[in-house]
Amino acid sequence: MPKARFSLPALISTVILLAGCGGSDVNLDASVMPDALRPMDDATTPMTDAVPPGPDAMPPGPPPTTIGTDARPARVVPPDDYDSTSPTPVIFLLHGYTASAEGQNFYFGLSSITAAMGIILVLPDGTIDRGGNRFWNADQRCCDFGGTGVDDVAYLTSLLDEIEAGYNVDTSRVYFYGHSNGGYMAYRMACDLGDRVTAIASLAGATRTNDADCARARPVSVLQIHGTADPTILFMSTREGHVGAVDGVERWASHAGCDLGMARMEEPRDFETAIGGAETTVRVYDSGCATGFVGEVWAIQGGGHVPRLRPPSTMQVVEWLLARGPVTTL
């Protein structure tokens, strides 16, 4: 597996920036965004913070480990046992505001899991704003605060095109997993590229503010993981337009034809190390839905914006994604 190209000081700096996503701002307003380097009070803040192409279609030589342009490259982590004759699922990891792809990967511990599980991992970075912070232009609320208008949907779509050209990708197993601003961006990709995205997972992110802005070529399965005490991106919806965790997933479930009144609760999970017991409740929407659609809310009771993840937590998310197949078009 290719090794990350960064030094220990750079890694420490990245983790500090990652922790900066968990400040006390509740509206994600540019004027009140938390200082990316400010120490945090949140008790949950971590201390570190479609037919697949056949083998004849694969280019000769080893698959690429870097894609994109010189200005915006993205690292690719192939599976340990990658086989160009076998269609392979792919996960795009989307970092939070002020963070980076490598920092987000370090926080989740994702690349070691995907490499062992036979999944291609793509690690792209957002662009840098005038404050020196990386961001994704995902929604009016988050996080192109400088109004650059950068087209991150086009950028990520180009990376998907490139990864499908260089690898034997299982195009029925394309996933996005994002944290905070990256969670917003994962929803944006499900809205704008739904005909190619199978499922998304969002930790402390939110779906698009205006539902009319979500094209939804077809339903995309969604998993929203969210701390109920998150002070940065609130768990509950607000009058100012923020879409909360449950309301957001219910939008997607409703579009997929689900019977919202038949949502069911599953056994709670122990997702967070700083909170005792199985603190994360699981609400599932899968009754009456379009074939293949599942919507879930994992609510970390008392959890904050950057939870202390138990080692199995990321594995649980990856397993959830891999269990989702393509959804029937309504």
Secondary structure as UniProt FT lines:
FT   HELIX           8..19
FT   HELIX           20..22
FT   HELIX           30..32
FT   TURN            36..37
FT   TURN            43..44
FT   HELIX           55..57
FT   STRAND          66..68
FT   STRAND          73..77
FT   TURN            80..81
FT   TURN            84..85
FT   STRAND          88..94
FT   TURN            97..98
FT   HELIX           101..108
FT   HELIX           110..117
FT   STRAND          120..123
FT   STRAND          127..128
FT   TURN            130..131
FT   STRAND          134..135
FT   TURN            140..141
FT   STRAND          142..143
FT   TURN            145..146
FT   HELIX           152..166
FT   STRAND          169..179
FT   HELIX           181..192
FT   TURN            194..196
FT   STRAND          199..203
FT   HELIX           211..213
FT   STRAND          221..227
FT   TURN            228..229
FT   TURN            239..240
FT   HELIX           245..255
FT   TURN            256..257
FT   HELIX           260..262
FT   STRAND          264..269
FT   TURN            273..274
FT   STRAND          280..285
FT   TURN            291..292
FT   STRAND          295..300
FT   TURN            301..302
FT   HELIX           311..322
//
